[in-house]
Structures are given as C-alpha cells and as structure tokens.
Amino acid sequence: MGSTENYDLETAKPIPVTKSKECLLHARSNNDVRFRVLKGFLENVRKVVFETKLFLLFPAVPMAFVAHHYNFGNPWVFALSLLALTPLAERLMGGLVNATCGNATELIIAMFALRQRKIHVVKYSLLGSIISNLLLVLGSSLFCGGISNLYKEQKFDHKQADANSLLLLLGLLCQMIPLLFNLRSMDAPKSDDNAVLQLSRASSIVMLIAYMAYLFFQLKTHTQLFEPQEDEGDDNEELEKETASIGCWSAFIWLCGMTIIISILSEYVVGTIEDASEIWGISVNFISIILLPIVGNAAEHAGSVIFAFKNKLDISLGVAMGSASQILMFAVPLCVIVAWTMGIQMTLDFGLLETGCLALSIFLTAFTLQDGTSHYLKGVILTLAYVVIGACFFVQRVPFDDSDINNLGPVGNAVA
C-alpha cells in the first residue's frame, strides 16, 4: 500500500502532517491576499471609471496616445485628446477641493501653453473658462432649475453671489487698468510696454492677496454665507448618507495617475491646436475661448445643472461663480507670476474685445442674481449671451503671429 506521508526532497525525511497543513494554509492565505488585492483594484476601476455618466469617453484616452504614437495627424490627436480630457477633468475635480484646486485641468493646460510660450492660448483659455462659468454653466443651471419649478420662483441667498461679484469686479478692474493704460493715448511711446508689464505683475500680486482673503472669508470667518439653505422636504438625508467610494490612499494614487495623464494630453492639445485650427478652418481664438473651456468645465456644468434640478441653487451658484472667481483671481495672476519667473512677458492686457466681453458677462451675471430669485427666463438670457459671444469669436480671425504680439518672447529690457 502507498504511504500518505510527505517527504522533504532535500533530506529525504518525512514531513510532519501538521507542518504540511501549515504550508497548505499559508499558500491559501497568499492566494486570498492576492485575490483581495485584485478584487479591490477592479472595484476601484469600476467606481472611478464606470460610475460617471461620461465613462463612454474614456476609450478616447488610449486612442489619443495611439494617434500620437502612430502619427495619425495633429487634428486627430487634438480631437481625441480634447475628448479624453472631458471625463478625466470630471474625475479629477471630484477628487480635489473645489475651493483651492477645482480648476486643475484649466491650470495644467495654461501651464503647458505657457511653457511653449503660447501666451495667446493661455489668455484665451482662461478668459473663455470664466465666461463659460458665468454664462453657460450658470445660465443652463438657472434654465433647468426654472423648468423643474415652472410656475414658481426659485430662491437663493444672494449674499454668496454678492461676495463673488465683488471679487470678480476687483479682478475686472485689475485687467482693465493695463488695457486702459495702453489705450490712453494712441501716440504713447513703445517704452510704455515695460510700465504695463510692471503694472500687470503688481496687480497680479494684489489679486492673489485678494483671493487668499476671500478663502479666509469663505472657509473661516463667514462660512454660514456659503452654506446651502435648508428647505423643508429637501434631500439633506441623502447627502448625509453619502460616504467615500474608495479609500484615502487609493484616491491619492488615482489622483496622481489622472493628473499625469491630463498633463500629457494637455501637452498634446497645446502642441496641435494651431494645426487643427488651420485644417478645420476654425480660429485659434474660438477653439481656446469656447471649445477648451467646455471640456474643462464639463464637471462643473453637469454638477451645477443637477443641483439646480434638485432646487439647490446655492450649490449651483457656488460651483459656477466660485469657479469663475478662482480662475480670474487665482489662475490668471498665477500664470503672470509664473511667466515672470520664466522670463516671459505676460501682461493682464487681454485685448479690448476680450476684456469687454468679460466685463459684460460679469455685469450681466451680477444684475441677474441681485434679487435672490431665479426663473427660467434668466437662464435663457445668460445662455443666449454666451451664444452671441461665441459667435463673435467664431467670426473673428486674428493671425496667429499677431494674436499677442506684445507678450511673446523673453523679457528683454523689462524691469524684473
């Protein structure tokens, strides 16, 4: 009869049954650990990739890399990269604190454009993001909220809107002064360029200080102004039941990975925007001011509309106007300061037409929100205003080399 004992192959001695069982249990435990790790990873993939309404656009991420690697053509690389940025921007904003880093996608694109000395793309993309948040995101939110409450007015606390409006007006002032300085006299000597540059850098520092004060005001001393109103029959219980989908370290790893992918895709977008503009017959102005902000603001747009449908306009206002304030008072001056450190001339003079569109957008939004009530007509007005501005930049044809002639190139005689 055969023996049931196990033998050590090296010593040819029988192994005790208890030791054999321990080895078997140890092997099973290792398999269980590996299974749990794999299961956890697949669960994270499901929550991060498939628990978003934009998951259908995720295949554009590998397609963009393939198009770049196999030289499908710059227009294809640009289009696929733009589509791929949409779901990544939504997932990235969900993982970042909106008060400080909610516009990370726009900032990453701006930094890559700045590194390639494409100042016109930096200015147009940031300007378009501000206008998009004020008119398109907020306008569509007010419209959808008004449709869901068709025969009554929606109410919100206008104090939050007032604080954001004041911040936006200060930012507008800081942008208009360099423009007016350039326009004050048609016979002004060219040496005034250095004065505009120094004024822009000083104004940028003031804007950053104002934004830090706004954060302290919002997060520390007057938090009650930015808390959503509690109405009877609302869904506060649902909000309280929400918990984190994935763990802290898993979220950090996903956040780092998506930031790296967004950085690569942003470099693709910035590097191919001129070729796509030339082949498609669409101006760089329109692509930068309209298309890029729509991609970067996709997350804010979807979230703001959903909250408006749920009659939570305070949250919608916080998303739209908070994002616009952050770009104008943080992203724009930060780009000016970073350009200063890189030896690049970048001023706050965005041009007469561009600054005029920004000013009208801010004033129109401030007047729309001044009474603390909303209905669908206000949303229609804001959205149509965005359509008019989009049509304006669609028909505008600015030559690439002359789009920002005063800001291209390194600082020569400018005073550091």
Buried (B, 14 or more C-beta within 10 A) or exposed (E): EEEEEEEEEEEEEEEEEEEEEEEEEEEEEEEEEEEEEEEEEEEBEEBBBEEBEBBEBBEBBEBBBEBBEEEBBBBBBBBBBBBBBBBBBBBBBBBBEBBEBBBBBBBBBBBBBBBEBBBBBBBBBBBBBBBBBBBBBBBBBBBBBBEEBEEEEBBBBBBBBBBBBBBBBBBBEBBBBBBEBBEEEEEBEEEBBBBBBBBBBEBBEBBBEBBEEBBEBBEEEEEEBBEBEEEEEBEEEEEEEEEEBBEEEBBEEBBEEBBEBBBBBBBBBBBBBBBBBBEEEBBBBBBBBBBBBBBBBBBBBBBBBBBBBBBBBBBBBBBBBBBBBBBBBBBBBBBBBBBBEEEBBBBBBBBEBBBBBBBBBBBBBBEBBEEBBBBBEBBBBBBEBBEEBBEBBBEEEBEBEEBBEBBBEEBEEBEE
